[in-house]
Amino acid sequence: MTSRVTLVSPAMNASLREARFDDGAPLDARGAAAARAAAGTLRAARRVLVAPTVRCRETASALGLGEAAEQGQLGGLDMGRWRGRTLDEVAGAEPEALAVWLADPEAAPHGGEPVSALCARAGLWLERVRECEGGVLAVVEPEFVRAAVVHALGAPETAFWRLDVAPLTATVLSGRAGRWNVRLGQAPDER
């Protein structure tokens, strides 16, 4: 059986525009409109899931995904005390800590979750949903998409920072026999 997992990144909001670590901000007007415009364009899946963040839930709703089941394990990277701060603010206040965090996937100077833990969590989730007949579609934070791709490709965790995930794009993981293929950055209407 071929497995198919589609990961959709949330539409744009103020936090994404400002390079701010998730602060619970809702979608902005343009992001919500873009998600509504993309409604009905994603390939159907038997299971529809959503990460427990405001922007993921609002994106799923605007896409018309109905009763998407919220799963905590799909959450983005726990940023600890950096939550709600911009990357520039952290760089100005804690340049050494930021440099360590960006270089070492095991580091968590912010007191939250290291990238390595997110990659492991995404890998475990992928292995659990691998056998879901009819496929899985999940609206998740961009960093969860990165972590899932790192796992799917068997890439080193340092590759996490080399992957860009644009807002409101679909990344499709498909495969069989313990091997994944990755299709990155697909716009929702490009099934």
JORAWO-V458652 format. One record per backbone hydrogen bond with DSSP energy under -1.0 kcal/mol. NH is the residue of the N-H (numbers start at 1). CO is the residue of the C=O. E is the energy in kcal/mol with one decimal. If there is no record, write none. Layout:
NH&CO&E, NH&CO&E
This chain:
3&175&-3.5, 5&173&-3.0, 6&136&-3.0, 7&171&-3.0, 8&138&-3.0, 9&169&-2.5, 17&13&-2.2, 18&14&-1.9, 19&16&-1.1, 20&15&-3.0, 21&85&-2.7, 28&12&-1.6, 32&28&-2.8, 33&29&-2.3, 34&30&-2.4, 35&31&-2.3, 36&32&-2.5, 37&33&-2.3, 38&34&-1.3, 39&36&-1.1, 41&38&-1.9, 46&134&-1.4, 47&135&-1.9, 49&137&-2.8, 50&69&-2.2, 51&139&-2.6, 53&51&-1.2, 57&53&-2.6, 58&54&-2.9, 59&55&-1.7, 60&56&-2.6, 61&57&-2.2, 62&58&-2.7, 63&59&-2.3, 64&61&-1.5, 65&60&-2.5, 68&66&-1.9, 69&48&-2.5, 71&50&-2.2, 74&71&-1.7, 75&72&-2.0, 81&110&-2.6, 82&79&-2.4, 83&80&-1.6, 84&21&-1.3, 85&82&-2.4, 87&19&-2.1, 90&86&-2.2, 91&87&-2.7, 92&88&-2.2, 93&89&-2.1, 94&90&-3.3, 98&94&-2.5, 99&95&-2.2, 100&96&-2.3, 101&97&-2.4, 102&98&-2.4, 103&99&-1.3, 104&100&-2.6, 107&104&-1.9, 111&108&-2.1, 113&78&-2.7, 116&105&-3.0, 118&114&-1.7, 119&115&-2.6, 120&116&-2.2, 121&117&-2.6, 122&118&-2.8, 123&119&-2.2, 124&120&-2.4, 125&121&-2.2, 126&122&-2.5, 127&123&-2.1, 128&124&-1.8, 129&125&-2.1, 132&129&-2.1, 135&132&-1.7, 136&4&-2.0, 137&47&-2.6, 138&6&-2.8, 139&49&-2.0, 140&8&-2.2, 144&141&-1.0, 145&141&-1.6, 146&142&-2.4, 147&143&-2.3, 148&144&-2.5, 149&145&-2.4, 150&146&-2.6, 151&147&-2.2, 152&148&-3.0, 153&149&-2.4, 155&150&-2.0, 159&156&-2.3, 160&157&-1.6, 162&159&-2.1, 163&160&-1.2, 168&10&-1.3, 170&186&-4.3, 171&7&-2.8, 172&183&-2.6, 173&5&-3.3, 174&181&-2.1, 175&3&-1.7, 179&176&-1.2, 181&174&-3.4, 183&172&-2.6, 186&170&-2.8, 190&187&-2.4
